[in-house]
Amino acid sequence: MAKKRPHTKAKRPQLTDEEIPVVGAREPCPCGSGRRYKACHGRAAAHAATELVQRPFESLPGECDWVALRELVPAATAALTLREGLPEGVPSVTLATVLPMAWPALRRDDGSVLLGLQNDTASGDISRDLADTLQRALQAEPGTPVQGRRAPAEGPRLQDLLDLSAPFEPVVHSGFEFWVPDAENATPEVAASLERANAAAIPTVRLQGVQAAYWCETPEKNHLRWVMPHAEEQLLDALARLHAAGGSSLGEGTRLVGSFRAHGLTVPVWDLPSGVGAEDVEKPAAEFAERLAGALAADAPLTPDERRARGGLTNRQVTLS
């Protein structure tokens, strides 16, 4: 009988941790260990990916509006300006609250790019995930959507790709016709999809006199949701001062009912009578902004009534993200 050859393993090229590419969780780890990625180098990548960035849109122009479009506004778009300019063949880049089929991004037939904001993200840094999607959309073939993936841990963020000197000016739409260049001549399938999406959209209007305040209409009552840039503790103190003094409303029949917490910012919410439209709260909101500025500047300890008001506001706070 022939002798058995001793079983030897070929030496594998040694890769540093930084050189290990990101692959699917169930795929073999590129380091050559024979284990699945999630049980090998993917552990460190997953840990890095889940470290939550509390304010992913911080330092972007219009941070408060970014938060509003991510969490509160059904249908809106905003033109984006790239720091390095538009690549050849890409006439424009537009942020959209949501895209058909919940696509992360879409490269249209004409080469323009739509970037979806209201999508599940694979890491704890929405800005990095969006930047990765944007980069891939700029290189995608025209007429194709871009699928989601886990962004490389060291990849760029939106703050690295966008021109931070360009204004961020959201446009709120009554429906999702911005999905297609010519909605009136859309195919029956697209038209049916648009009809379903439009039926589910809550009518929303962005106020013009103050920043990042959005009126919305619901069957029972209307609301004003106002994303504010102030530090949470300072803002709650100021709102408590105003509430205790009877200055927290936006007029007769309106009431400050609580707040959301979203992406590191606080979003006070007012109930409005059903007959109060967006134009009706423009002036009261501007007047409230002046009162709030005064309350924010106060540094005296809260009175017992103000502390009770603050406790009520804190108890009615809901975290969205």
TORNUPA-687656 format. One line per 10 residues: their letters; for each residue x negated, z, y negated of N, C-alpha, C. Coordinates in Angstrom, 1 decimal. Each point is the difference from the previous one (the first is absolute). Layout:
N
A	X,Z,Y,X,Z,Y,X,Z,Y | ...
! end
This chain:
321
MAKKRPHTKA	-0.8,0.0,1.2,0.8,0.0,-1.2,-0.9,0.0,-1.2 | 0.5,-0.7,-1.0,-0.8,-0.1,-1.3,0.1,1.4,-0.7 | -1.0,0.3,-0.6,0.0,1.2,-0.8,0.8,-0.1,-1.2 | 0.7,1.1,-0.3,0.8,0.0,-1.2,-0.9,0.1,-1.2 | 0.3,-0.8,-1.0,-0.8,0.1,-1.2,0.4,1.2,-0.8 | -0.9,0.7,-0.6,0.4,1.1,-0.8,0.9,-0.4,-1.2 | 1.0,0.7,-0.3,1.0,-0.4,-1.0,-0.6,0.5,-1.4 | -0.3,-1.0,-0.8,-0.5,0.4,-1.3,0.9,-0.6,-1.1 | 0.1,0.8,-1.0,0.9,-0.4,-1.2,-0.9,-0.7,-1.0 | 0.5,-1.2,-0.5,-0.7,-0.7,-1.1,0.1,0.9,-1.2
KRPQLTDEEI	-1.1,0.0,-0.8,0.0,0.7,-1.2,0.9,-0.7,-1.0 | 0.8,0.7,-0.7,0.9,-0.5,-1.0,-0.7,0.2,-1.4 | 0.3,-1.0,-0.8,-0.5,0.2,-1.4,0.5,1.2,-0.7 | -0.8,0.8,-0.6,0.4,1.2,-0.6,0.5,-0.3,-1.4 | 1.2,0.5,-0.3,0.6,-0.2,-1.3,0.1,1.4,-0.7 | -0.2,0.0,-1.3,0.3,1.2,-0.7,1.4,0.2,-0.3 | 0.5,1.2,-0.3,1.4,0.2,-0.2,0.5,-0.9,-1.1 | -0.8,-0.3,-1.0,0.5,-0.8,-1.1,0.2,-1.4,0.4 | -0.7,-0.5,1.1,0.1,-1.4,0.5,1.2,-0.2,0.9 | 0.6,1.1,0.5,1.1,-0.2,1.0,1.2,-0.5,-0.7
PVVGAREPCP	0.5,-1.2,0.3,1.1,-0.6,-0.7,1.3,0.7,0.5 | 1.1,-0.1,-0.9,1.3,0.6,0.3,0.7,-1.0,0.9 | 0.5,0.5,1.2,0.8,-0.8,0.9,1.3,0.8,0.3 | 0.8,-0.6,0.9,1.3,0.6,0.4,-0.3,1.3,0.8 | 0.9,1.0,-0.1,-0.2,1.3,0.6,-0.3,-0.1,1.5 | 0.7,-1.0,0.7,-0.1,-0.1,1.4,-1.1,-0.9,0.5 | -0.6,-0.7,-0.9,-1.1,-0.9,0.3,-1.2,0.7,0.4 | -0.9,-0.6,0.8,-1.3,0.6,0.3,-0.8,0.2,-1.3 | -0.7,1.2,-0.1,-0.7,0.3,-1.2,-1.2,-1.0,-0.1 | -0.2,-0.6,-1.2,-1.1,-1.0,-0.2,-1.4,0.6,0.3
CGSGRRYKAC	-0.1,1.4,0.0,-1.3,0.5,0.3,-0.5,-0.2,1.4 | 0.9,-0.4,0.9,-0.4,-0.3,1.4,0.1,1.2,0.9 | 0.6,1.1,-0.4,0.1,1.2,0.8,0.9,-0.2,1.2 | 0.9,-1.0,0.0,1.0,-0.2,1.1,1.2,0.7,-0.3 | 0.1,0.9,-1.0,1.2,0.7,-0.3,0.8,-0.8,-1.0 | 1.3,0.4,0.0,0.9,-0.6,-1.1,-0.5,0.5,-1.4 | 0.3,-0.9,-0.9,-0.5,0.3,-1.4,0.6,1.3,-0.5 | 1.3,0.3,0.3,0.6,1.2,-0.5,-0.6,1.3,0.6 | -0.7,-0.1,1.2,-0.6,1.1,0.6,-1.5,0.1,-0.3 | -0.5,-1.0,-0.8,-1.4,0.0,-0.3,-0.2,0.0,-1.5
HGRAAAHAAT	-0.6,-1.1,-0.5,-0.2,0.0,-1.5,1.3,0.0,-0.8 | 1.1,-0.3,0.6,1.3,0.0,-0.7,0.4,1.3,-0.4 | -0.5,1.1,0.7,0.4,1.3,-0.4,-0.5,0.3,-1.5 | -1.2,-0.3,-0.3,-0.5,0.2,-1.3,0.7,-0.9,-1.0 | 0.3,-1.2,0.4,0.7,-0.9,-0.9,1.4,0.5,-0.3 | 0.7,0.5,1.1,1.3,0.5,-0.2,0.1,1.2,-0.9 | -1.0,0.8,0.2,-0.1,1.2,-0.9,-0.2,-0.4,-1.4 | -0.9,-0.9,-0.3,-0.2,-0.5,-1.3,1.3,-0.7,-0.6 | 0.7,-0.7,0.9,1.2,-0.7,-0.5,1.1,0.9,-0.3 | 0.0,1.2,0.6,1.2,0.9,-0.3,-0.3,1.0,-1.1
ELVQRPFESL	-1.1,0.0,-0.6,-0.3,0.8,-1.1,0.8,-0.4,-1.2 | 1.0,0.7,-0.4,1.0,-0.4,-1.0,-0.6,0.0,-1.4 | 0.2,-1.1,-0.6,-0.4,-0.1,-1.5,1.3,0.3,-0.7 | 0.0,1.1,-0.7,1.2,0.6,-0.7,0.5,-1.0,-1.1 | -0.9,-0.6,-0.7,0.5,-0.9,-1.1,-0.7,-1.4,0.2 | 0.6,-0.8,0.9,-0.7,-1.3,0.3,0.0,-0.9,-1.1 | 0.9,0.1,-1.0,0.1,-0.9,-1.1,-0.7,0.5,-1.3 | -0.7,1.1,0.1,-0.6,0.6,-1.1,-1.0,-0.9,-0.6 | -0.1,-0.1,-1.3,-0.9,-0.9,-0.9,0.5,-1.4,0.0 | 1.0,-0.4,0.7,0.6,-1.3,-0.2,0.9,0.0,-1.2
PGECDWVALR	0.0,-1.0,-0.8,1.0,-0.1,-1.1,1.4,0.1,0.5 | 0.8,0.8,-0.6,1.4,0.2,0.4,0.1,0.8,1.3 | -0.8,1.0,0.2,0.0,0.8,1.3,1.5,0.4,0.3 | 0.7,0.5,-1.0,1.3,0.5,0.2,1.0,-1.1,0.5 | -0.2,-1.2,-0.6,0.8,-1.1,0.5,-0.3,-0.4,1.4 | -1.3,0.0,0.4,-0.4,-0.2,1.3,0.8,0.9,1.0 | 0.0,1.3,-0.4,0.7,1.0,0.9,1.5,-0.4,0.0 | 0.6,-0.3,-1.1,1.4,-0.3,0.0,0.3,-1.3,0.9 | -0.8,-1.0,-0.1,0.2,-1.2,0.8,-0.2,0.3,1.4 | -0.9,0.9,0.3,-0.2,0.3,1.4,1.1,0.8,0.7
ELVPAATAAL	0.6,0.9,-0.8,1.0,1.0,0.6,1.4,-0.1,-0.5 | 0.2,-0.6,-1.2,1.4,0.2,-0.6,0.7,-1.3,-0.3 | -0.7,-1.1,-0.2,0.6,-1.3,-0.5,0.2,-1.0,1.1 | 1.2,-0.5,0.3,0.2,-0.9,1.1,-0.7,-1.3,-0.2 | 0.2,-0.7,-1.2,-0.4,-1.4,-0.2,-0.7,-0.1,-1.3 | -1.3,-0.2,0.0,-0.8,-0.2,-1.2,-1.3,-0.7,0.3 | -0.5,-0.6,-1.0,-1.3,-0.7,0.1,-0.9,0.3,-1.2 | -1.3,-0.2,0.2,-0.9,0.2,-1.2,-1.2,-1.0,0.3 | -0.4,-0.7,-1.0,-1.2,-0.9,0.1,-1.2,0.9,0.0 | -1.0,-0.4,0.9,-1.2,0.7,0.2,-1.2,-0.8,-0.5
TLREGLPEGV	-0.9,0.6,-0.7,-1.2,-0.8,-0.5,-1.2,0.5,0.7 | -0.7,-0.9,0.7,-1.2,0.4,0.7,-1.2,0.1,-0.8 | -0.9,1.0,0.3,-1.2,0.2,-0.8,-0.9,-1.2,0.0 | -0.1,-0.7,1.1,-0.9,-1.2,0.1,0.7,-1.3,-0.2 | 1.3,0.1,-0.5,0.7,-1.2,-0.2,0.6,-0.6,1.3 | 0.9,-1.0,-0.1,0.7,-0.5,1.1,-0.9,-1.0,0.8 | 0.0,0.1,1.3,-0.8,-1.0,0.8,0.6,-1.4,-0.1 | -0.8,-1.0,0.3,0.5,-1.3,-0.1,1.2,-0.2,1.0 | 1.1,-0.6,-0.5,1.1,-0.3,0.9,1.0,1.2,0.0 | -0.2,1.0,-0.8,0.9,1.2,-0.1,0.5,0.0,-1.5
PSVTLATVLP	1.2,-0.6,-0.3,0.4,0.0,-1.4,0.5,1.4,-0.5 | 0.4,0.9,0.8,0.4,1.3,-0.5,0.0,1.0,1.2 | 0.0,1.3,-0.4,0.2,1.1,0.9,1.0,0.9,-0.6 | 1.1,0.3,0.8,1.1,0.8,-0.5,0.3,1.1,1.0 | 0.1,1.2,-0.6,0.4,1.2,0.8,1.5,0.0,0.1 | 0.5,0.2,1.2,1.5,0.1,0.3,0.3,1.3,0.7 | 1.2,0.6,-0.3,0.3,1.2,0.6,0.1,-0.2,1.6 | 0.7,-1.0,0.4,0.1,-0.3,1.4,0.1,-1.5,0.2 | -0.4,-0.4,1.2,0.0,-1.5,0.4,0.8,-0.2,1.2 | 0.4,-1.2,0.3,0.8,-0.3,1.2,-0.7,0.5,1.2
MAWPALRRDD	0.8,0.5,1.0,-0.5,0.5,1.2,-1.0,1.1,-0.2 | 0.0,0.7,-1.1,-0.9,1.0,-0.4,-1.5,-0.4,0.2 | -0.3,-1.3,-0.3,-1.3,-0.5,0.1,-0.9,0.8,-1.1 | -1.2,0.3,0.4,-0.9,0.6,-1.0,-0.4,-0.9,-1.1 | -0.1,-1.3,0.3,-0.3,-1.0,-1.1,0.4,-1.3,0.5 | 0.1,-1.0,-0.9,0.4,-1.4,0.3,-0.8,-0.9,-0.9 | -0.6,-1.0,0.6,-0.6,-1.1,-0.7,1.0,-1.2,0.0 | 0.5,-0.3,-1.1,1.0,-1.0,-0.1,-0.6,-1.4,0.2 | 0.9,-1.0,0.1,-0.4,-1.4,0.2,-0.9,-0.4,-1.1 | 0.3,0.4,-1.2,-0.7,-0.4,-1.2,-1.3,0.7,-0.2
GSVLLGLQND	-0.3,1.0,0.9,-1.3,0.7,0.0,0.1,1.4,-0.7 | 1.1,0.2,-0.7,0.2,1.3,-0.7,0.2,1.1,1.0 | -0.3,1.2,-0.4,0.0,1.2,0.9,1.0,1.0,-0.5 | 0.9,0.5,1.0,0.8,1.1,-0.3,-0.5,1.2,0.9 | -0.2,1.1,-0.7,-0.5,1.2,0.7,1.1,1.1,0.0 | 0.4,0.4,1.2,1.1,0.9,0.2,-0.5,1.5,-0.2 | 0.8,0.8,-0.7,-0.4,1.3,-0.3,0.7,1.1,0.9 | 1.2,-0.3,0.4,0.8,1.0,0.8,-0.2,-0.3,1.5 | -1.2,0.3,0.5,-0.3,-0.2,1.4,-0.7,1.2,0.6 | 0.2,0.2,1.3,-0.7,1.1,0.6,-1.5,-0.4,0.0
TASGDISRDL	-0.9,1.0,-0.2,-1.4,-0.3,-0.1,-0.7,0.8,1.1 | -1.2,-0.5,0.5,-0.6,0.5,1.1,-0.9,1.2,-0.3 | -0.4,0.2,-1.2,-0.9,1.0,-0.4,0.7,1.0,-1.0 | -0.8,0.9,-0.5,0.6,1.0,-1.0,-0.3,-0.5,-1.4 | -0.5,-1.2,-0.1,-0.4,-0.5,-1.4,0.8,-1.4,-0.2 | 1.1,0.1,-0.6,0.9,-1.2,-0.2,-0.8,-1.0,-0.8 | -0.8,0.4,-1.0,-0.8,-0.9,-0.8,-0.9,-0.8,0.8 | -0.7,0.6,1.0,-1.0,-0.8,0.8,0.8,-0.9,1.0 | 1.1,0.4,0.5,0.8,-0.9,0.9,0.5,-1.2,-0.8 | 0.5,0.2,-1.2,0.5,-1.1,-0.8,-1.1,-0.9,-0.4
ADTLQRALQA	-1.2,0.5,-0.3,-1.1,-0.8,-0.4,-0.5,-0.9,1.2 | 0.0,0.6,1.2,-0.3,-0.8,1.2,1.0,-1.1,0.3 | 1.2,0.3,-0.2,1.1,-1.0,0.2,-0.2,-1.1,-1.1 | -0.2,0.4,-1.2,-0.2,-1.0,-1.1,-1.2,-0.9,0.3 | -1.1,0.5,0.4,-1.1,-0.9,0.3,0.3,-1.0,1.1 | 0.7,0.5,1.1,0.3,-0.9,1.1,1.0,-1.1,-0.5 | 0.9,0.4,-0.9,1.0,-0.9,-0.5,-0.6,-1.1,-0.8 | -1.0,0.3,-0.7,-0.7,-1.0,-0.9,-0.7,-1.0,0.9 | -0.3,0.3,1.2,-0.7,-0.9,0.9,0.9,-0.6,1.1 | 1.2,0.4,0.0,1.0,-0.5,1.0,0.3,-1.5,-0.3
EPGTPVQGRR	0.5,-0.6,1.1,0.5,-1.4,-0.2,1.3,0.0,-0.8 | 0.1,-1.0,-0.9,1.3,0.0,-0.7,1.2,-0.1,0.9 | 1.1,0.7,-0.3,1.2,-0.1,0.8,0.0,1.0,1.2 | -0.9,1.0,-0.1,-0.1,1.0,1.1,0.1,1.4,-0.5 | 0.7,0.9,0.8,0.0,1.4,-0.4,-1.3,0.7,0.5 | -0.3,1.2,-0.5,-1.2,0.8,0.4,0.5,1.2,0.7 | -0.5,0.3,1.2,0.5,1.1,0.7,-0.8,1.3,-0.4 | 0.5,1.1,0.4,-0.6,1.3,-0.4,-1.1,0.3,1.0 | -1.0,0.8,-0.4,-1.0,0.5,0.8,-0.6,1.2,-0.6 | -0.9,0.7,0.7,-0.7,1.2,-0.6,-1.2,-0.5,-0.8
APAEGPRLQD	0.0,0.3,-1.3,-1.1,-0.4,-0.8,-1.3,0.6,0.4 | -1.1,-0.7,-0.1,-1.3,0.6,0.2,-0.2,1.2,-0.9 | -0.6,1.1,0.5,-0.1,1.3,-0.8,-0.8,-0.2,-1.3 | -0.9,-0.9,0.0,-0.9,-0.2,-1.1,0.4,-1.2,-0.9 | 1.2,-0.6,0.3,0.5,-1.1,-0.7,0.3,0.3,-1.5 | 0.2,-1.0,-0.8,0.4,0.2,-1.4,1.4,0.5,-0.2 | 0.2,0.6,-1.1,1.4,0.4,-0.4,0.5,-0.9,-1.1 | 1.3,0.2,-0.3,0.6,-0.8,-1.1,-0.8,0.2,-1.3 | -0.5,1.2,-0.2,-0.7,0.3,-1.2,-1.3,-0.9,-0.1 | -0.5,-0.5,1.1,-1.2,-0.8,0.1,0.3,-1.5,-0.2
LLDLSAPFEP	1.3,-0.4,0.3,0.3,-1.4,0.0,0.8,-0.4,-1.2 | 0.7,0.9,-0.7,0.9,-0.4,-1.1,-0.7,0.2,-1.3 | 0.4,-0.7,-1.0,-0.5,0.1,-1.4,0.7,1.2,-0.6 | -0.8,1.1,-0.2,0.7,1.2,-0.5,0.3,0.0,-1.5 | -0.4,-1.1,-0.6,0.3,-0.1,-1.4,1.3,-0.8,-0.2 | 0.5,-0.6,1.0,1.2,-0.8,-0.1,1.3,0.9,0.1 | 1.0,-0.3,-0.8,1.2,0.9,0.1,0.8,-0.2,1.3 | 0.7,1.0,0.4,0.8,-0.1,1.2,1.5,0.0,-0.5 | 0.7,-1.1,0.1,1.3,-0.1,-0.6,1.0,-0.4,1.1 | 0.7,1.0,0.7,1.0,-0.3,1.0,1.2,-0.7,-0.5
VVHSGFEFWV	0.5,-0.9,0.8,1.3,-0.7,-0.3,1.0,0.4,1.1 | 1.0,0.7,-0.4,1.0,0.4,1.0,1.0,-1.1,0.2 | 0.4,-0.3,1.2,0.9,-1.1,0.4,1.3,0.6,0.5 | 1.1,-0.8,-0.1,1.2,0.5,0.6,0.1,-0.4,1.4 | -0.9,-0.8,0.5,0.0,-0.4,1.4,-1.4,-0.5,0.4 | -0.1,-0.6,1.2,-1.2,-0.4,0.6,-0.3,-1.5,-0.1 | 0.6,-0.7,-0.9,-0.1,-1.4,-0.1,-1.5,-0.4,-0.3 | -0.8,1.0,-0.5,-1.4,-0.4,-0.2,-0.8,-0.2,1.3 | 0.7,0.2,1.1,-0.7,-0.3,1.3,-0.3,-1.4,0.2 | 0.9,-0.9,-0.5,-0.1,-1.4,0.2,0.0,-0.7,-1.4
PDAENATPEV	-0.8,-1.1,-0.1,-0.1,-0.7,-1.3,1.4,-0.6,-0.4 | 0.8,-0.4,0.9,1.3,-0.7,-0.4,1.1,0.6,0.9 | 0.5,1.2,-0.5,1.0,0.7,0.8,1.3,-0.7,0.2 | 0.3,-0.8,-1.0,1.3,-0.8,0.0,0.0,-1.0,1.1 | -1.1,-0.5,0.4,-0.1,-1.0,1.0,-0.7,0.5,1.3 | 0.1,1.3,0.2,-0.6,0.6,1.2,0.8,-0.4,1.3 | -0.7,0.0,1.1,0.6,-0.3,1.3,1.1,1.1,0.3 | 1.0,-0.3,0.8,1.0,1.0,0.3,-0.5,1.3,0.5 | -1.1,-0.1,0.8,-0.6,1.3,0.6,-0.6,0.8,-1.2 | -0.7,-0.6,-0.9,-0.6,0.7,-1.1,1.1,0.5,-0.9
AASLERANAA	1.0,-0.8,-0.2,1.1,0.4,-0.9,0.7,1.3,0.6 | 0.2,0.0,1.3,0.6,1.1,0.6,-0.8,1.3,-0.1 | -1.3,-0.2,0.2,-1.0,1.1,-0.1,0.1,0.6,-1.5 | 0.0,-0.9,-0.9,0.0,0.4,-1.4,1.3,0.8,-0.3 | 1.1,-0.5,0.5,1.3,0.6,-0.2,0.0,1.4,0.6 | -0.5,0.2,1.1,-0.1,1.4,0.6,-0.8,0.9,-0.8 | -1.2,-0.5,-0.4,-0.9,0.8,-0.8,0.6,0.4,-1.3 | 0.7,-1.0,-0.7,0.6,0.3,-1.3,1.1,1.0,0.1 | 0.8,0.0,1.1,1.1,0.9,0.2,-0.5,1.4,0.1 | -1.2,0.2,0.5,-0.5,1.4,0.2,-0.8,0.5,-1.2
AIPTVRLQGV	-0.2,-0.8,-1.0,-0.8,0.4,-1.2,0.8,0.8,-0.9 | -0.5,1.1,-0.5,0.7,0.8,-1.0,-0.3,-0.5,-1.4 | 1.0,-0.3,-0.8,-0.3,-0.5,-1.3,-0.9,0.9,-0.8 | -1.1,-0.5,-0.5,-1.0,0.8,-0.7,-0.4,-0.7,-1.3 | -0.3,0.8,-1.0,-0.5,-0.5,-1.3,-1.1,0.8,-0.5 | -1.1,-0.6,-0.5,-1.1,0.7,-0.6,0.3,0.2,-1.5 | -0.1,1.3,-0.4,0.2,0.2,-1.4,-1.1,-0.6,-0.9 | 0.3,-0.4,-1.2,-1.0,-0.6,-0.8,-0.7,1.0,-1.0 | 0.7,1.1,-0.4,-0.5,0.8,-1.0,-1.0,1.1,0.5 | -0.1,0.2,1.3,-0.9,1.0,0.6,-0.6,-0.6,1.2
QAAYWCETPE	-1.1,0.5,0.4,-0.8,-0.5,1.2,0.5,0.5,1.3 | 0.2,-1.0,1.0,0.2,0.3,1.4,1.3,0.8,0.2 | 1.0,-0.2,-0.8,1.4,0.6,0.2,0.9,-1.0,0.5 | 0.7,0.2,1.1,0.9,-1.0,0.7,1.4,0.6,0.2 | 0.9,-0.7,-0.6,1.4,0.3,0.2,0.5,-0.7,1.3 | 0.8,0.6,0.8,0.6,-0.6,1.1,1.5,0.4,0.2 | 0.7,-0.9,0.6,1.5,0.2,0.2,0.3,0.2,1.5 | 0.7,1.1,0.3,0.5,0.2,1.3,1.5,0.1,0.0 | 0.7,0.0,1.1,1.4,0.0,0.0,0.6,1.2,-0.6 | -0.6,1.2,0.1,0.6,1.2,-0.5,-0.4,0.3,-1.4
KNHLRWVMPH	-1.3,-0.2,-0.3,-0.5,0.3,-1.4,-1.3,-0.8,-0.2 | -0.4,0.0,-1.3,-1.2,-0.7,-0.3,-1.1,1.1,-0.1 | -1.3,-0.5,0.0,-1.1,0.9,-0.1,-1.1,-0.6,-1.0 | -0.8,0.8,-0.5,-1.3,-0.4,-0.6,-1.1,0.7,0.7 | -1.0,-0.8,0.4,-1.1,0.4,0.8,-1.2,-0.3,-0.9 | -0.8,1.0,-0.4,-1.0,-0.2,-1.0,-1.4,0.5,0.5 | -0.9,-1.0,0.4,-1.3,0.4,0.5,-0.9,0.4,-1.2 | -0.5,1.2,0.1,-0.8,0.5,-1.1,-1.5,0.3,0.4 | -0.9,-0.2,-0.9,-1.4,0.1,0.3,-0.6,1.4,-0.1 | 0.8,0.9,-0.5,-0.6,1.4,-0.3,-0.2,0.8,1.3
AEEQLLDALA	-1.0,0.9,-0.1,-0.3,0.9,1.2,1.3,0.7,0.4 | 0.2,0.1,1.3,1.3,0.6,0.5,0.3,1.4,-0.6 | -0.9,0.9,0.1,0.3,1.3,-0.4,0.3,0.1,-1.5 | -0.8,-0.8,-0.8,0.3,0.0,-1.5,1.3,-0.6,-0.3 | 0.4,-1.1,0.8,1.3,-0.6,-0.3,1.1,0.9,0.4 | -0.1,0.7,1.2,1.1,0.8,0.4,0.2,1.2,-1.0 | -1.1,0.5,-0.6,0.1,1.0,-1.0,0.8,-0.5,-1.2 | -0.4,-1.2,-0.4,0.7,-0.6,-1.2,1.4,-0.3,0.3 | 0.4,-0.5,1.1,1.4,-0.3,0.4,0.8,1.3,0.0 | -0.7,1.1,0.5,0.7,1.3,0.1,0.3,0.5,-1.4
RLHAAGGSSL	-1.0,-0.2,-0.9,0.2,0.5,-1.4,1.2,-0.8,-0.6 | 0.1,-1.3,0.2,1.1,-0.7,-0.6,1.3,0.3,0.7 | 0.0,0.2,1.3,1.2,0.3,0.7,0.6,1.3,-0.4 | -0.9,1.0,-0.2,0.5,1.4,-0.4,0.5,-0.1,-1.4 | -0.5,-0.9,-0.8,0.5,-0.1,-1.4,1.1,-0.9,-0.2 | 0.5,-0.6,1.1,1.2,-0.9,0.0,-0.5,-1.4,-0.5 | -1.2,-0.4,0.1,-0.5,-1.2,-0.5,-0.5,-1.0,1.0 | 0.5,0.2,1.3,-0.5,-0.9,1.1,0.9,-1.1,0.3 | 1.2,-0.1,-0.6,0.9,-1.1,0.3,-0.3,-1.2,-0.8 | 0.7,-1.1,0.3,-0.1,-1.2,-0.7,1.3,-0.4,-0.7
GEGTRLVGSF	0.8,1.1,-0.3,1.3,-0.3,-0.7,1.1,0.6,0.8 | 1.2,-0.1,-0.5,1.2,0.6,0.6,0.2,-0.5,1.4 | 0.3,0.9,0.9,0.3,-0.4,1.4,-1.3,-0.3,0.8 | -1.2,0.1,-0.6,-1.2,-0.3,0.8,-0.6,1.3,0.4 | -0.9,0.0,1.0,-0.5,1.3,0.5,-1.4,-0.3,0.7 | -1.0,0.7,-0.3,-1.3,0.0,0.7,0.3,0.7,1.3 | -0.1,-0.7,1.2,0.4,0.6,1.2,-1.2,0.4,0.9 | -1.2,-0.5,-0.3,-1.2,0.3,0.8,-1.0,-1.1,-0.2 | -0.9,-0.1,1.0,-1.0,-1.0,-0.1,-0.5,-0.4,1.4 | -0.7,-1.2,0.0,-0.7,-0.5,1.1,-1.5,0.3,-0.2
RAHGLTVPVW	-0.7,0.1,1.1,-1.5,0.0,-0.1,-0.5,-1.2,0.8 | -0.7,-0.9,-0.7,-0.4,-1.3,0.7,-1.4,-0.4,-0.5 | -0.9,-0.2,1.0,-1.3,-0.5,-0.3,-0.7,0.8,-1.1 | 0.1,1.3,0.0,-0.7,0.8,-0.9,0.7,0.2,-1.4 | 1.1,-0.6,-0.2,0.7,0.1,-1.2,1.4,0.6,0.2 | 0.6,0.5,-1.1,1.3,0.6,0.1,1.0,-0.9,-0.7 | 1.2,-0.1,0.6,1.1,-0.9,-0.4,1.3,0.8,-0.3 | 0.2,0.5,-1.2,1.2,0.7,-0.3,1.2,-1.0,0.1 | 1.2,0.6,0.5,1.2,-0.8,0.2,1.1,0.6,-0.7 | 0.8,-0.8,-0.7,1.2,0.4,-0.7,1.2,-0.7,0.7
DLPSGVGAED	1.1,0.8,0.1,1.3,-0.6,0.4,0.7,-0.4,-1.3 | 0.6,-1.2,0.0,0.7,-0.6,-1.1,1.4,-0.3,0.4 | 1.0,0.1,-0.9,1.3,-0.4,0.3,0.0,-1.5,0.4 | 1.0,-0.4,0.8,0.0,-1.4,0.5,0.1,-1.0,-1.1 | 0.6,0.4,-1.2,0.2,-0.9,-1.1,-1.2,-0.2,-0.9 | -1.1,0.8,0.3,-1.2,0.0,-0.9,-0.9,-1.1,0.6 | -0.3,-1.0,-0.8,-0.9,-1.1,0.4,-1.4,0.3,-0.5 | -0.9,-1.0,0.3,-1.4,0.2,-0.4,-0.1,0.0,-1.5 | 0.7,-0.9,-0.6,-0.1,-0.1,-1.5,0.5,1.3,-0.7 | 0.9,0.7,0.7,0.5,1.3,-0.6,-1.0,1.1,0.0
VEKPAAEFAE	-1.0,-0.1,0.9,-1.0,1.1,0.1,-1.3,-0.3,-0.7 | -0.1,-1.2,-0.6,-1.3,-0.3,-0.7,-0.3,1.0,-1.1 | 0.9,0.2,-0.9,-0.2,0.9,-1.1,-0.2,1.5,0.5 | 0.9,0.5,0.8,-0.1,1.3,0.5,-1.4,0.2,0.8 | -0.4,-1.0,0.7,-1.3,0.2,0.7,-1.2,0.0,-1.0 | 0.1,-0.8,-1.0,-1.1,0.1,-1.0,0.0,1.3,-0.7 | 1.2,0.6,-0.3,0.1,1.3,-0.6,-0.5,1.1,0.9 | 0.3,-0.1,1.3,-0.5,0.9,1.0,-1.5,0.0,0.1 | -0.6,-1.2,-0.1,-1.5,-0.2,0.0,-0.6,0.8,-1.1 | 0.6,0.1,-1.2,-0.5,0.7,-1.1,0.0,1.5,0.3
RLAGALAADA	1.2,0.5,0.5,0.1,1.4,0.4,-1.0,0.4,1.1 | -0.2,-0.9,0.9,-0.9,0.3,1.1,-1.4,0.1,-0.5 | -0.4,-0.8,-0.9,-1.3,0.1,-0.6,-0.3,1.3,-0.6 | 1.0,0.5,-0.7,-0.1,1.4,-0.6,-0.1,1.1,1.0 | 0.8,-0.2,1.1,0.0,1.1,1.0,-1.4,-0.1,0.8 | -0.5,-1.2,0.2,-1.3,-0.1,0.7,-1.1,0.7,-0.8 | 0.1,-0.1,-1.3,-1.0,0.6,-0.9,0.0,1.5,-0.1 | 1.2,0.6,0.4,0.1,1.5,0.0,-0.9,0.7,1.0 | -0.6,1.1,-0.3,-0.8,0.7,0.9,0.3,1.5,0.2 | 1.2,0.4,-0.6,0.4,1.4,0.2,0.5,0.2,1.4
PLTPDERRAR	-0.1,1.2,0.6,0.5,0.2,1.3,1.5,-0.2,0.1 | 0.5,-0.5,1.1,1.4,-0.2,0.2,0.8,1.3,-0.1 | 1.2,-0.1,-0.7,0.9,1.1,-0.1,0.7,0.2,1.4 | 0.7,1.1,0.2,0.7,0.2,1.2,1.0,-1.1,0.3 | 0.7,-0.5,-1.1,1.0,-1.1,0.2,-0.7,-1.3,0.3 | -1.2,-0.2,-0.5,-0.7,-1.2,0.3,-0.6,0.0,1.4 | -0.4,1.2,0.4,-0.5,0.1,1.4,1.1,-0.2,1.0 | 1.2,0.4,-0.3,1.2,-0.2,0.9,0.3,-1.5,0.0 | -0.1,-0.7,-1.2,0.3,-1.4,-0.1,-1.1,-0.8,0.8 | -1.2,0.5,-0.1,-1.1,-0.7,0.8,0.2,0.2,1.5
GGLTNRQVTL	0.4,1.2,0.4,0.3,0.2,1.4,1.1,-1.0,0.6 | 1.0,-0.1,-0.9,1.1,-1.0,0.4,-0.5,-1.4,0.2 | -0.8,-0.4,-1.0,-0.6,-1.4,0.1,-0.9,-0.2,1.2 | -0.8,1.1,0.3,-0.9,-0.1,1.1,0.8,-0.1,1.3 | 1.0,0.8,0.1,0.8,0.0,1.3,0.7,-1.4,0.2 | 0.2,-0.7,-1.1,0.7,-1.3,0.2,-0.9,-1.2,-0.1 | -1.3,0.3,0.4,-1.0,-1.1,0.0,-0.1,-0.6,1.4 | -0.1,-1.3,0.1,-0.1,-0.7,1.3,-1.3,-0.8,-0.1 | -0.7,0.0,1.1,-1.3,-0.8,0.1,0.3,-1.3,0.7 | -0.3,-1.1,-0.7,0.2,-1.3,0.6,-1.2,-0.5,0.7
S	-1.2,0.5,-0.4,-1.2,-0.5,0.7,-1.1,1.1,-0.2
! end
